[in-house]
Amino acid sequence: MSIQKELESLIKNDVLVEIEDYIDELFEIIAAKKEDERTKEELENMQEMREDFIAMLKDIESGDMEDDEAEEILEEIKEMRSEEE
C-alpha cells in the first residue's frame, strides 16, 4: 500500500471517526447545558481539525500531496495517537 493510501485509510477509517464521535459528545454536553467556555472552544477546534483532515483527503484524492508530505502527516498522526494512550 502506498503511503498516501495508508494515510487516506487512517484518516477515513480512524481519525475522522474519532473526531466525529468527540464532536457528538461535545454537542451532547452543550445540549444538556453543561458546557463552559472551554467546551465551546474545544468544539470549534475539533470542527476546524475535521475540516483540515477533509482537505487532506481532497489533496490525496486529487494527487496534490507528495509522498514525503503524506509520510510526515502519517507520522504526526501516529505520534498524537500514541500520546493519547
PDB file with SEQRES, HELIX, SHEET and CRYST1 records, atoms N, CA, C and O in Angstrom:
SEQRES   1 A   85  MET SER ILE GLN LYS GLU LEU GLU SER LEU ILE LYS ASN          
SEQRES   2 A   85  ASP VAL LEU VAL GLU ILE GLU ASP TYR ILE ASP GLU LEU          
SEQRES   3 A   85  PHE GLU ILE ILE ALA ALA LYS LYS GLU ASP GLU ARG THR          
SEQRES   4 A   85  LYS GLU GLU LEU GLU ASN MET GLN GLU MET ARG GLU ASP          
SEQRES   5 A   85  PHE ILE ALA MET LEU LYS ASP ILE GLU SER GLY ASP MET          
SEQRES   6 A   85  GLU ASP ASP GLU ALA GLU GLU ILE LEU GLU GLU ILE LYS          
SEQRES   7 A   85  GLU MET ARG SER GLU GLU GLU                                  
HELIX    1 AA1 ILE A    3  LEU A   10  1                                   8    
HELIX    2 AA2 ILE A   11  VAL A   15  3                                   5    
HELIX    3 AA3 LEU A   16  ALA A   31  1                                  16    
HELIX    4 AA4 GLU A   37  SER A   62  1                                  26    
HELIX    5 AA5 ASP A   67  GLU A   84  1                                  18    
CRYST1    1.000    1.000    1.000  90.00  90.00  90.00 P 1           1          
ATOM      1  N   MET A   1       0.852  -1.172   0.000  1.00  0.00           N  
ATOM      2  CA  MET A   1       0.000   0.000   0.000  1.00  0.00           C  
ATOM      3  C   MET A   1       0.900   1.238   0.000  1.00  0.00           C  
ATOM      4  O   MET A   1       1.873   1.311   0.751  1.00  0.00           O  
ATOM      5  N   SER A   2       0.571   2.183  -0.830  1.00  0.00           N  
ATOM      6  CA  SER A   2       1.354   3.416  -0.884  1.00  0.00           C  
ATOM      7  C   SER A   2       1.144   4.218   0.394  1.00  0.00           C  
ATOM      8  O   SER A   2       0.150   4.038   1.098  1.00  0.00           O  
ATOM      9  N   ILE A   3       2.069   5.085   0.677  1.00  0.00           N  
ATOM     10  CA  ILE A   3       1.993   5.914   1.880  1.00  0.00           C  
ATOM     11  C   ILE A   3       0.756   6.804   1.842  1.00  0.00           C  
ATOM     12  O   ILE A   3       0.139   7.060   2.876  1.00  0.00           O  
ATOM     13  N   GLN A   4       0.399   7.267   0.667  1.00  0.00           N  
ATOM     14  CA  GLN A   4      -0.792   8.108   0.543  1.00  0.00           C  
ATOM     15  C   GLN A   4      -2.066   7.311   0.815  1.00  0.00           C  
ATOM     16  O   GLN A   4      -2.988   7.805   1.464  1.00  0.00           O  
ATOM     17  N   LYS A   5      -2.112   6.084   0.316  1.00  0.00           N  
ATOM     18  CA  LYS A   5      -3.288   5.230   0.558  1.00  0.00           C  
ATOM     19  C   LYS A   5      -3.388   4.869   2.038  1.00  0.00           C  
ATOM     20  O   LYS A   5      -4.483   4.789   2.593  1.00  0.00           O  
ATOM     21  N   GLU A   6      -2.232   4.651   2.672  1.00  0.00           N  
ATOM     22  CA  GLU A   6      -2.218   4.349   4.099  1.00  0.00           C  
ATOM     23  C   GLU A   6      -2.749   5.549   4.887  1.00  0.00           C  
ATOM     24  O   GLU A   6      -3.559   5.388   5.801  1.00  0.00           O  
ATOM     25  N   LEU A   7      -2.293   6.741   4.532  1.00  0.00           N  
ATOM     26  CA  LEU A   7      -2.763   7.952   5.195  1.00  0.00           C  
ATOM     27  C   LEU A   7      -4.259   8.147   4.958  1.00  0.00           C  
ATOM     28  O   LEU A   7      -5.006   8.459   5.886  1.00  0.00           O  
ATOM     29  N   GLU A   8      -4.683   7.964   3.729  1.00  0.00           N  
ATOM     30  CA  GLU A   8      -6.101   8.111   3.396  1.00  0.00           C  
ATOM     31  C   GLU A   8      -6.954   7.154   4.221  1.00  0.00           C  
ATOM     32  O   GLU A   8      -7.992   7.542   4.757  1.00  0.00           O  
ATOM     33  N   SER A   9      -6.516   5.913   4.319  1.00  0.00           N  
ATOM     34  CA  SER A   9      -7.252   4.917   5.088  1.00  0.00           C  
ATOM     35  C   SER A   9      -7.306   5.288   6.563  1.00  0.00           C  
ATOM     36  O   SER A   9      -8.360   5.189   7.191  1.00  0.00           O  
ATOM     37  N   LEU A  10      -6.181   5.712   7.115  1.00  0.00           N  
ATOM     38  CA  LEU A  10      -6.131   6.098   8.525  1.00  0.00           C  
ATOM     39  C   LEU A  10      -7.066   7.277   8.792  1.00  0.00           C  
ATOM     40  O   LEU A  10      -7.803   7.275   9.779  1.00  0.00           O  
ATOM     41  N   ILE A  11      -7.038   8.269   7.928  1.00  0.00           N  
ATOM     42  CA  ILE A  11      -7.905   9.433   8.112  1.00  0.00           C  
ATOM     43  C   ILE A  11      -9.374   9.039   8.016  1.00  0.00           C  
ATOM     44  O   ILE A  11     -10.171   9.398   8.882  1.00  0.00           O  
ATOM     45  N   LYS A  12      -9.733   8.306   6.974  1.00  0.00           N  
ATOM     46  CA  LYS A  12     -11.135   7.946   6.757  1.00  0.00           C  
ATOM     47  C   LYS A  12     -11.672   6.992   7.820  1.00  0.00           C  
ATOM     48  O   LYS A  12     -12.780   7.179   8.323  1.00  0.00           O  
ATOM     49  N   ASN A  13     -10.896   5.982   8.158  1.00  0.00           N  
ATOM     50  CA  ASN A  13     -11.403   4.901   8.998  1.00  0.00           C  
ATOM     51  C   ASN A  13     -11.165   5.088  10.491  1.00  0.00           C  
ATOM     52  O   ASN A  13     -11.826   4.444  11.305  1.00  0.00           O  
ATOM     53  N   ASP A  14     -10.248   5.944  10.853  1.00  0.00           N  
ATOM     54  CA  ASP A  14      -9.958   6.118  12.272  1.00  0.00           C  
ATOM     55  C   ASP A  14     -10.096   7.574  12.713  1.00  0.00           C  
ATOM     56  O   ASP A  14     -10.930   7.901  13.557  1.00  0.00           O  
ATOM     57  N   VAL A  15      -9.277   8.432  12.140  1.00  0.00           N  
ATOM     58  CA  VAL A  15      -9.182   9.810  12.624  1.00  0.00           C  
ATOM     59  C   VAL A  15     -10.518  10.540  12.514  1.00  0.00           C  
ATOM     60  O   VAL A  15     -10.995  11.098  13.502  1.00  0.00           O  
ATOM     61  N   LEU A  16     -11.116  10.547  11.354  1.00  0.00           N  
ATOM     62  CA  LEU A  16     -12.382  11.274  11.200  1.00  0.00           C  
ATOM     63  C   LEU A  16     -13.496  10.657  12.039  1.00  0.00           C  
ATOM     64  O   LEU A  16     -14.357  11.372  12.551  1.00  0.00           O  
ATOM     65  N   VAL A  17     -13.483   9.350  12.181  1.00  0.00           N  
ATOM     66  CA  VAL A  17     -14.495   8.685  13.020  1.00  0.00           C  
ATOM     67  C   VAL A  17     -14.344   9.145  14.469  1.00  0.00           C  
ATOM     68  O   VAL A  17     -15.331   9.469  15.129  1.00  0.00           O  
ATOM     69  N   GLU A  18     -13.102   9.172  14.960  1.00  0.00           N  
ATOM     70  CA  GLU A  18     -12.851   9.610  16.331  1.00  0.00           C  
ATOM     71  C   GLU A  18     -13.225  11.084  16.518  1.00  0.00           C  
ATOM     72  O   GLU A  18     -13.814  11.455  17.534  1.00  0.00           O  
ATOM     73  N   ILE A  19     -12.886  11.903  15.554  1.00  0.00           N  
ATOM     74  CA  ILE A  19     -13.226  13.327  15.637  1.00  0.00           C  
ATOM     75  C   ILE A  19     -14.738  13.515  15.657  1.00  0.00           C  
ATOM     76  O   ILE A  19     -15.263  14.281  16.465  1.00  0.00           O  
ATOM     77  N   GLU A  20     -15.433  12.819  14.771  1.00  0.00           N  
ATOM     78  CA  GLU A  20     -16.898  12.929  14.721  1.00  0.00           C  
ATOM     79  C   GLU A  20     -17.522  12.478  16.037  1.00  0.00           C  
ATOM     80  O   GLU A  20     -18.452  13.116  16.531  1.00  0.00           O  
ATOM     81  N   ASP A  21     -17.018  11.382  16.610  1.00  0.00           N  
ATOM     82  CA  ASP A  21     -17.535  10.908  17.893  1.00  0.00           C  
ATOM     83  C   ASP A  21     -17.331  11.958  18.981  1.00  0.00           C  
ATOM     84  O   ASP A  21     -18.226  12.206  19.790  1.00  0.00           O  
ATOM     85  N   TYR A  22     -16.161  12.566  18.994  1.00  0.00           N  
ATOM     86  CA  TYR A  22     -15.867  13.578  20.007  1.00  0.00           C  
ATOM     87  C   TYR A  22     -16.726  14.822  19.803  1.00  0.00           C  
ATOM     88  O   TYR A  22     -17.206  15.410  20.772  1.00  0.00           O  
ATOM     89  N   ILE A  23     -16.920  15.221  18.568  1.00  0.00           N  
ATOM     90  CA  ILE A  23     -17.797  16.362  18.276  1.00  0.00           C  
ATOM     91  C   ILE A  23     -19.211  16.063  18.763  1.00  0.00           C  
ATOM     92  O   ILE A  23     -19.868  16.930  19.340  1.00  0.00           O  
ATOM     93  N   ASP A  24     -19.680  14.837  18.533  1.00  0.00           N  
ATOM     94  CA  ASP A  24     -21.011  14.449  19.018  1.00  0.00           C  
ATOM     95  C   ASP A  24     -21.095  14.558  20.538  1.00  0.00           C  
ATOM     96  O   ASP A  24     -22.093  15.041  21.072  1.00  0.00           O  
ATOM     97  N   GLU A  25     -20.048  14.110  21.235  1.00  0.00           N  
ATOM     98  CA  GLU A  25     -20.017  14.212  22.694  1.00  0.00           C  
ATOM     99  C   GLU A  25     -20.084  15.672  23.140  1.00  0.00           C  
ATOM    100  O   GLU A  25     -20.797  16.011  24.085  1.00  0.00           O  
ATOM    101  N   LEU A  26     -19.342  16.521  22.455  1.00  0.00           N  
ATOM    102  CA  LEU A  26     -19.353  17.939  22.805  1.00  0.00           C  
ATOM    103  C   LEU A  26     -20.733  18.556  22.580  1.00  0.00           C  
ATOM    104  O   LEU A  26     -21.195  19.366  23.384  1.00  0.00           O  
ATOM    105  N   PHE A  27     -21.389  18.171  21.485  1.00  0.00           N  
ATOM    106  CA  PHE A  27     -22.739  18.669  21.230  1.00  0.00           C  
ATOM    107  C   PHE A  27     -23.703  18.198  22.314  1.00  0.00           C  
ATOM    108  O   PHE A  27     -24.599  18.944  22.710  1.00  0.00           O  
ATOM    109  N   GLU A  28     -23.527  16.963  22.799  1.00  0.00           N  
ATOM    110  CA  GLU A  28     -24.385  16.450  23.861  1.00  0.00           C  
ATOM    111  C   GLU A  28     -24.188  17.261  25.142  1.00  0.00           C  
ATOM    112  O   GLU A  28     -25.154  17.562  25.844  1.00  0.00           O  
ATOM    113  N   ILE A  29     -22.954  17.611  25.443  1.00  0.00           N  
ATOM    114  CA  ILE A  29     -22.675  18.438  26.624  1.00  0.00           C  
ATOM    115  C   ILE A  29     -23.352  19.801  26.475  1.00  0.00           C  
ATOM    116  O   ILE A  29     -23.969  20.310  27.412  1.00  0.00           O  
ATOM    117  N   ILE A  30     -23.226  20.375  25.288  1.00  0.00           N  
ATOM    118  CA  ILE A  30     -23.835  21.681  25.037  1.00  0.00           C  
ATOM    119  C   ILE A  30     -25.359  21.588  25.096  1.00  0.00           C  
ATOM    120  O   ILE A  30     -26.011  22.470  25.656  1.00  0.00           O  
ATOM    121  N   ALA A  31     -25.929  20.531  24.526  1.00  0.00           N  
ATOM    122  CA  ALA A  31     -27.384  20.358  24.532  1.00  0.00           C  
ATOM    123  C   ALA A  31     -27.911  20.199  25.957  1.00  0.00           C  
ATOM    124  O   ALA A  31     -29.021  20.633  26.264  1.00  0.00           O  
ATOM    125  N   ALA A  32     -27.114  19.578  26.824  1.00  0.00           N  
ATOM    126  CA  ALA A  32     -27.521  19.386  28.214  1.00  0.00           C  
ATOM    127  C   ALA A  32     -27.262  20.646  29.046  1.00  0.00           C  
ATOM    128  O   ALA A  32     -27.507  20.668  30.252  1.00  0.00           O  
ATOM    129  N   LYS A  33     -26.766  21.689  28.386  1.00  0.00           N  
ATOM    130  CA  LYS A  33     -26.462  22.973  29.022  1.00  0.00           C  
ATOM    131  C   LYS A  33     -25.468  22.824  30.168  1.00  0.00           C  
ATOM    132  O   LYS A  33     -25.558  23.510  31.187  1.00  0.00           O  
ATOM    133  N   LYS A  34     -24.515  21.908  29.975  1.00  0.00           N  
ATOM    134  CA  LYS A  34     -23.470  21.690  30.984  1.00  0.00           C  
ATOM    135  C   LYS A  34     -22.111  22.171  30.489  1.00  0.00           C  
ATOM    136  O   LYS A  34     -21.071  21.842  31.060  1.00  0.00           O  
ATOM    137  N   GLU A  35     -22.142  22.954  29.419  1.00  0.00           N  
ATOM    138  CA  GLU A  35     -20.880  23.387  28.817  1.00  0.00           C  
ATOM    139  C   GLU A  35     -20.327  24.605  29.520  1.00  0.00           C  
ATOM    140  O   GLU A  35     -21.033  25.329  30.223  1.00  0.00           O  
ATOM    141  N   ASP A  36     -19.059  24.802  29.310  1.00  0.00           N  
ATOM    142  CA  ASP A  36     -18.413  26.032  29.732  1.00  0.00           C  
ATOM    143  C   ASP A  36     -17.699  26.599  28.502  1.00  0.00           C  
ATOM    144  O   ASP A  36     -17.818  26.046  27.409  1.00  0.00           O  
ATOM    145  N   GLU A  37     -16.982  27.666  28.671  1.00  0.00           N  
ATOM    146  CA  GLU A  37     -16.303  28.296  27.529  1.00  0.00           C  
ATOM    147  C   GLU A  37     -15.298  27.340  26.897  1.00  0.00           C  
ATOM    148  O   GLU A  37     -15.130  27.334  25.677  1.00  0.00           O  
ATOM    149  N   ARG A  38     -14.630  26.532  27.718  1.00  0.00           N  
ATOM    150  CA  ARG A  38     -13.646  25.580  27.219  1.00  0.00           C  
ATOM    151  C   ARG A  38     -14.287  24.549  26.285  1.00  0.00           C  
ATOM    152  O   ARG A  38     -13.686  24.150  25.288  1.00  0.00           O  
ATOM    153  N   THR A  39     -15.498  24.124  26.612  1.00  0.00           N  
ATOM    154  CA  THR A  39     -16.209  23.155  25.772  1.00  0.00           C  
ATOM    155  C   THR A  39     -16.496  23.752  24.397  1.00  0.00           C  
ATOM    156  O   THR A  39     -16.310  23.094  23.374  1.00  0.00           O  
ATOM    157  N   LYS A  40     -16.943  24.983  24.384  1.00  0.00           N  
ATOM    158  CA  LYS A  40     -17.250  25.637  23.107  1.00  0.00           C  
ATOM    159  C   LYS A  40     -15.981  25.831  22.273  1.00  0.00           C  
ATOM    160  O   LYS A  40     -15.996  25.648  21.056  1.00  0.00           O  
ATOM    161  N   GLU A  41     -14.892  26.198  22.935  1.00  0.00           N  
ATOM    162  CA  GLU A  41     -13.618  26.352  22.222  1.00  0.00           C  
ATOM    163  C   GLU A  41     -13.144  25.011  21.671  1.00  0.00           C  
ATOM    164  O   GLU A  41     -12.654  24.927  20.545  1.00  0.00           O  
ATOM    165  N   GLU A  42     -13.295  23.972  22.472  1.00  0.00           N  
ATOM    166  CA  GLU A  42     -12.894  22.630  22.040  1.00  0.00           C  
ATOM    167  C   GLU A  42     -13.713  22.195  20.826  1.00  0.00           C  
ATOM    168  O   GLU A  42     -13.179  21.588  19.898  1.00  0.00           O  
ATOM    169  N   LEU A  43     -14.997  22.503  20.835  1.00  0.00           N  
ATOM    170  CA  LEU A  43     -15.855  22.172  19.694  1.00  0.00           C  
ATOM    171  C   LEU A  43     -15.369  22.891  18.437  1.00  0.00           C  
ATOM    172  O   LEU A  43     -15.274  22.285  17.370  1.00  0.00           O  
ATOM    173  N   GLU A  44     -15.065  24.163  18.562  1.00  0.00           N  
ATOM    174  CA  GLU A  44     -14.565  24.913  17.405  1.00  0.00           C  
ATOM    175  C   GLU A  44     -13.254  24.320  16.896  1.00  0.00           C  
ATOM    176  O   GLU A  44     -13.060  24.170  15.689  1.00  0.00           O  
ATOM    177  N   ASN A  45     -12.364  23.987  17.816  1.00  0.00           N  
ATOM    178  CA  ASN A  45     -11.078  23.398  17.431  1.00  0.00           C  
ATOM    179  C   ASN A  45     -11.266  22.063  16.715  1.00  0.00           C  
ATOM    180  O   ASN A  45     -10.602  21.790  15.715  1.00  0.00           O  
ATOM    181  N   MET A  46     -12.164  21.240  17.227  1.00  0.00           N  
ATOM    182  CA  MET A  46     -12.390  19.936  16.617  1.00  0.00           C  
ATOM    183  C   MET A  46     -13.033  20.070  15.241  1.00  0.00           C  
ATOM    184  O   MET A  46     -12.716  19.305  14.330  1.00  0.00           O  
ATOM    185  N   GLN A  47     -13.922  21.027  15.089  1.00  0.00           N  
ATOM    186  CA  GLN A  47     -14.541  21.247  13.783  1.00  0.00           C  
ATOM    187  C   GLN A  47     -13.497  21.727  12.774  1.00  0.00           C  
ATOM    188  O   GLN A  47     -13.522  21.319  11.613  1.00  0.00           O  
ATOM    189  N   GLU A  48     -12.582  22.590  13.213  1.00  0.00           N  
ATOM    190  CA  GLU A  48     -11.504  23.042  12.333  1.00  0.00           C  
ATOM    191  C   GLU A  48     -10.583  21.874  11.971  1.00  0.00           C  
ATOM    192  O   GLU A  48     -10.160  21.740  10.823  1.00  0.00           O  
ATOM    193  N   MET A  49     -10.282  21.038  12.954  1.00  0.00           N  
ATOM    194  CA  MET A  49      -9.426  19.883  12.696  1.00  0.00           C  
ATOM    195  C   MET A  49     -10.082  18.941  11.684  1.00  0.00           C  
ATOM    196  O   MET A  49      -9.420  18.412  10.791  1.00  0.00           O  
ATOM    197  N   ARG A  50     -11.388  18.741  11.838  1.00  0.00           N  
ATOM    198  CA  ARG A  50     -12.117  17.882  10.890  1.00  0.00           C  
ATOM    199  C   ARG A  50     -11.999  18.451   9.474  1.00  0.00           C  
ATOM    200  O   ARG A  50     -11.759  17.705   8.525  1.00  0.00           O  
ATOM    201  N   GLU A  51     -12.166  19.755   9.332  1.00  0.00           N  
ATOM    202  CA  GLU A  51     -12.052  20.388   8.017  1.00  0.00           C  
ATOM    203  C   GLU A  51     -10.640  20.237   7.448  1.00  0.00           C  
ATOM    204  O   GLU A  51     -10.468  20.040   6.245  1.00  0.00           O  
ATOM    205  N   ASP A  52      -9.637  20.330   8.313  1.00  0.00           N  
ATOM    206  CA  ASP A  52      -8.251  20.138   7.864  1.00  0.00           C  
ATOM    207  C   ASP A  52      -8.036  18.726   7.323  1.00  0.00           C  
ATOM    208  O   ASP A  52      -7.399  18.542   6.285  1.00  0.00           O  
ATOM    209  N   PHE A  53      -8.567  17.739   8.027  1.00  0.00           N  
ATOM    210  CA  PHE A  53      -8.404  16.359   7.567  1.00  0.00           C  
ATOM    211  C   PHE A  53      -9.184  16.103   6.282  1.00  0.00           C  
ATOM    212  O   PHE A  53      -8.722  15.356   5.420  1.00  0.00           O  
ATOM    213  N   ILE A  54     -10.347  16.706   6.145  1.00  0.00           N  
ATOM    214  CA  ILE A  54     -11.120  16.568   4.912  1.00  0.00           C  
ATOM    215  C   ILE A  54     -10.344  17.194   3.748  1.00  0.00           C  
ATOM    216  O   ILE A  54     -10.333  16.655   2.641  1.00  0.00           O  
ATOM    217  N   ALA A  55      -9.700  18.326   4.006  1.00  0.00           N  
ATOM    218  CA  ALA A  55      -8.881  18.970   2.970  1.00  0.00           C  
ATOM    219  C   ALA A  55      -7.700  18.072   2.586  1.00  0.00           C  
ATOM    220  O   ALA A  55      -7.336  17.988   1.413  1.00  0.00           O  
ATOM    221  N   MET A  56      -7.106  17.404   3.578  1.00  0.00           N  
ATOM    222  CA  MET A  56      -6.014  16.462   3.277  1.00  0.00           C  
ATOM    223  C   MET A  56      -6.498  15.337   2.379  1.00  0.00           C  
ATOM    224  O   MET A  56      -5.809  14.945   1.438  1.00  0.00           O  
ATOM    225  N   LEU A  57      -7.683  14.818   2.670  1.00  0.00           N  
ATOM    226  CA  LEU A  57      -8.241  13.751   1.828  1.00  0.00           C  
ATOM    227  C   LEU A  57      -8.427  14.237   0.393  1.00  0.00           C  
ATOM    228  O   LEU A  57      -8.141  13.506  -0.555  1.00  0.00           O  
ATOM    229  N   LYS A  58      -8.900  15.452   0.236  1.00  0.00           N  
ATOM    230  CA  LYS A  58      -9.090  16.007  -1.104  1.00  0.00           C  
ATOM    231  C   LYS A  58      -7.752  16.130  -1.827  1.00  0.00           C  
ATOM    232  O   LYS A  58      -7.660  15.859  -3.024  1.00  0.00           O  
ATOM    233  N   ASP A  59      -6.713  16.542  -1.094  1.00  0.00           N  
ATOM    234  CA  ASP A  59      -5.374  16.636  -1.691  1.00  0.00           C  
ATOM    235  C   ASP A  59      -4.866  15.270  -2.129  1.00  0.00           C  
ATOM    236  O   ASP A  59      -4.270  15.136  -3.198  1.00  0.00           O  
ATOM    237  N   ILE A  60      -5.101  14.259  -1.303  1.00  0.00           N  
ATOM    238  CA  ILE A  60      -4.666  12.898  -1.652  1.00  0.00           C  
ATOM    239  C   ILE A  60      -5.406  12.432  -2.897  1.00  0.00           C  
ATOM    240  O   ILE A  60      -4.798  11.941  -3.847  1.00  0.00           O  
ATOM    241  N   GLU A  61      -6.715  12.590  -2.880  1.00  0.00           N  
ATOM    242  CA  GLU A  61      -7.546  12.106  -3.991  1.00  0.00           C  
ATOM    243  C   GLU A  61      -7.240  12.829  -5.299  1.00  0.00           C  
ATOM    244  O   GLU A  61      -7.353  12.238  -6.373  1.00  0.00           O  
ATOM    245  N   SER A  62      -6.855  14.099  -5.218  1.00  0.00           N  
ATOM    246  CA  SER A  62      -6.570  14.851  -6.439  1.00  0.00           C  
ATOM    247  C   SER A  62      -5.113  14.712  -6.887  1.00  0.00           C  
ATOM    248  O   SER A  62      -4.728  15.209  -7.946  1.00  0.00           O  
ATOM    249  N   GLY A  63      -4.312  14.031  -6.066  1.00  0.00           N  
ATOM    250  CA  GLY A  63      -2.907  13.851  -6.407  1.00  0.00           C  
ATOM    251  C   GLY A  63      -2.035  15.044  -6.073  1.00  0.00           C  
ATOM    252  O   GLY A  63      -0.904  15.139  -6.550  1.00  0.00           O  
ATOM    253  N   ASP A  64      -2.547  15.955  -5.259  1.00  0.00           N  
ATOM    254  CA  ASP A  64      -1.804  17.165  -4.901  1.00  0.00           C  
ATOM    255  C   ASP A  64      -0.882  16.985  -3.699  1.00  0.00           C  
ATOM    256  O   ASP A  64      -0.206  17.929  -3.290  1.00  0.00           O  
ATOM    257  N   MET A  65      -0.850  15.780  -3.129  1.00  0.00           N  
ATOM    258  CA  MET A  65       0.001  15.550  -1.973  1.00  0.00           C  
ATOM    259  C   MET A  65       1.169  14.653  -2.361  1.00  0.00           C  
ATOM    260  O   MET A  65       0.988  13.596  -2.965  1.00  0.00           O  
ATOM    261  N   GLU A  66       2.358  15.091  -2.006  1.00  0.00           N  
ATOM    262  CA  GLU A  66       3.569  14.317  -2.282  1.00  0.00           C  
ATOM    263  C   GLU A  66       3.747  13.241  -1.214  1.00  0.00           C  
ATOM    264  O   GLU A  66       3.212  13.355  -0.111  1.00  0.00           O  
ATOM    265  N   ASP A  67       4.504  12.196  -1.551  1.00  0.00           N  
ATOM    266  CA  ASP A  67       4.737  11.102  -0.613  1.00  0.00           C  
ATOM    267  C   ASP A  67       5.408  11.570   0.672  1.00  0.00           C  
ATOM    268  O   ASP A  67       5.049  11.111   1.757  1.00  0.00           O  
ATOM    269  N   ASP A  68       6.377  12.479   0.566  1.00  0.00           N  
ATOM    270  CA  ASP A  68       7.075  12.929   1.770  1.00  0.00           C  
ATOM    271  C   ASP A  68       6.143  13.694   2.703  1.00  0.00           C  
ATOM    272  O   ASP A  68       6.255  13.574   3.923  1.00  0.00           O  
ATOM    273  N   GLU A  69       5.228  14.475   2.145  1.00  0.00           N  
ATOM    274  CA  GLU A  69       4.245  15.190   2.961  1.00  0.00           C  
ATOM    275  C   GLU A  69       3.286  14.204   3.626  1.00  0.00           C  
ATOM    276  O   GLU A  69       2.953  14.341   4.803  1.00  0.00           O  
ATOM    277  N   ALA A  70       2.847  13.205   2.850  1.00  0.00           N  
ATOM    278  CA  ALA A  70       1.947  12.189   3.392  1.00  0.00           C  
ATOM    279  C   ALA A  70       2.622  11.420   4.520  1.00  0.00           C  
ATOM    280  O   ALA A  70       1.999  11.134   5.542  1.00  0.00           O  
ATOM    281  N   GLU A  71       3.879  11.091   4.337  1.00  0.00           N  
ATOM    282  CA  GLU A  71       4.611  10.350   5.362  1.00  0.00           C  
ATOM    283  C   GLU A  71       4.753  11.186   6.637  1.00  0.00           C  
ATOM    284  O   GLU A  71       4.592  10.668   7.742  1.00  0.00           O  
ATOM    285  N   GLU A  72       5.052  12.464   6.484  1.00  0.00           N  
ATOM    286  CA  GLU A  72       5.195  13.360   7.635  1.00  0.00           C  
ATOM    287  C   GLU A  72       3.876  13.460   8.405  1.00  0.00           C  
ATOM    288  O   GLU A  72       3.869  13.395   9.634  1.00  0.00           O  
ATOM    289  N   ILE A  73       2.776  13.614   7.696  1.00  0.00           N  
ATOM    290  CA  ILE A  73       1.457  13.708   8.333  1.00  0.00           C  
ATOM    291  C   ILE A  73       1.116  12.399   9.027  1.00  0.00           C  
ATOM    292  O   ILE A  73       0.606  12.397  10.147  1.00  0.00           O  
ATOM    293  N   LEU A  74       1.397  11.289   8.361  1.00  0.00           N  
ATOM    294  CA  LEU A  74       1.128   9.974   8.931  1.00  0.00           C  
ATOM    295  C   LEU A  74       1.887   9.787  10.245  1.00  0.00           C  
ATOM    296  O   LEU A  74       1.327   9.295  11.225  1.00  0.00           O  
ATOM    297  N   GLU A  75       3.145  10.177  10.262  1.00  0.00           N  
ATOM    298  CA  GLU A  75       3.947  10.063  11.485  1.00  0.00           C  
ATOM    299  C   GLU A  75       3.398  10.965  12.588  1.00  0.00           C  
ATOM    300  O   GLU A  75       3.368  10.564  13.752  1.00  0.00           O  
ATOM    301  N   GLU A  76       2.968  12.167  12.243  1.00  0.00           N  
ATOM    302  CA  GLU A  76       2.403  13.087  13.234  1.00  0.00           C  
ATOM    303  C   GLU A  76       1.121  12.513  13.835  1.00  0.00           C  
ATOM    304  O   GLU A  76       0.901  12.614  15.041  1.00  0.00           O  
ATOM    305  N   ILE A  77       0.284  11.917  13.002  1.00  0.00           N  
ATOM    306  CA  ILE A  77      -0.963  11.320  13.490  1.00  0.00           C  
ATOM    307  C   ILE A  77      -0.640  10.165  14.430  1.00  0.00           C  
ATOM    308  O   ILE A  77      -1.226  10.052  15.507  1.00  0.00           O  
ATOM    309  N   LYS A  78       0.283   9.317  14.026  1.00  0.00           N  
ATOM    310  CA  LYS A  78       0.648   8.179  14.873  1.00  0.00           C  
ATOM    311  C   LYS A  78       1.217   8.651  16.205  1.00  0.00           C  
ATOM    312  O   LYS A  78       0.931   8.062  17.247  1.00  0.00           O  
ATOM    313  N   GLU A  79       2.014   9.703  16.175  1.00  0.00           N  
ATOM    314  CA  GLU A  79       2.591  10.252  17.408  1.00  0.00           C  
ATOM    315  C   GLU A  79       1.504  10.812  18.316  1.00  0.00           C  
ATOM    316  O   GLU A  79       1.513  10.569  19.522  1.00  0.00           O  
ATOM    317  N   MET A  80       0.574  11.559  17.741  1.00  0.00           N  
ATOM    318  CA  MET A  80      -0.527  12.109  18.526  1.00  0.00           C  
ATOM    319  C   MET A  80      -1.354  11.002  19.174  1.00  0.00           C  
ATOM    320  O   MET A  80      -1.735  11.094  20.341  1.00  0.00           O  
ATOM    321  N   ARG A  81      -1.621   9.968  18.407  1.00  0.00           N  
ATOM    322  CA  ARG A  81      -2.447   8.870  18.917  1.00  0.00           C  
ATOM    323  C   ARG A  81      -1.724   8.094  20.014  1.00  0.00           C  
ATOM    324  O   ARG A  81      -2.366   7.625  20.954  1.00  0.00           O  
ATOM    325  N   SER A  82      -0.409   7.948  19.917  1.00  0.00           N  
ATOM    326  CA  SER A  82       0.337   7.228  20.954  1.00  0.00           C  
ATOM    327  C   SER A  82       0.404   8.048  22.239  1.00  0.00           C  
ATOM    328  O   SER A  82       0.453   7.480  23.330  1.00  0.00           O  
ATOM    329  N   GLU A  83       0.407   9.371  22.125  1.00  0.00           N  
ATOM    330  CA  GLU A  83       0.417  10.241  23.302  1.00  0.00           C  
ATOM    331  C   GLU A  83      -0.914  10.186  24.049  1.00  0.00           C  
ATOM    332  O   GLU A  83      -0.957  10.401  25.261  1.00  0.00           O  
ATOM    333  N   GLU A  84      -2.001   9.899  23.325  1.00  0.00           N  
ATOM    334  CA  GLU A  84      -3.325   9.830  23.946  1.00  0.00           C  
ATOM    335  C   GLU A  84      -3.479   8.585  24.799  1.00  0.00           C  
ATOM    336  O   GLU A  84      -4.294   8.557  25.722  1.00  0.00           O  
ATOM    337  N   GLU A  85      -2.711   7.567  24.500  1.00  0.00           N  
ATOM    338  CA  GLU A  85      -2.863   6.286  25.211  1.00  0.00           C  
ATOM    339  C   GLU A  85      -2.215   6.274  26.540  1.00  0.00           C  
ATOM    340  O   GLU A  85      -2.265   5.264  27.242  1.00  0.00           O  
TER     341      GLU A  85                                                      
END                                                                             
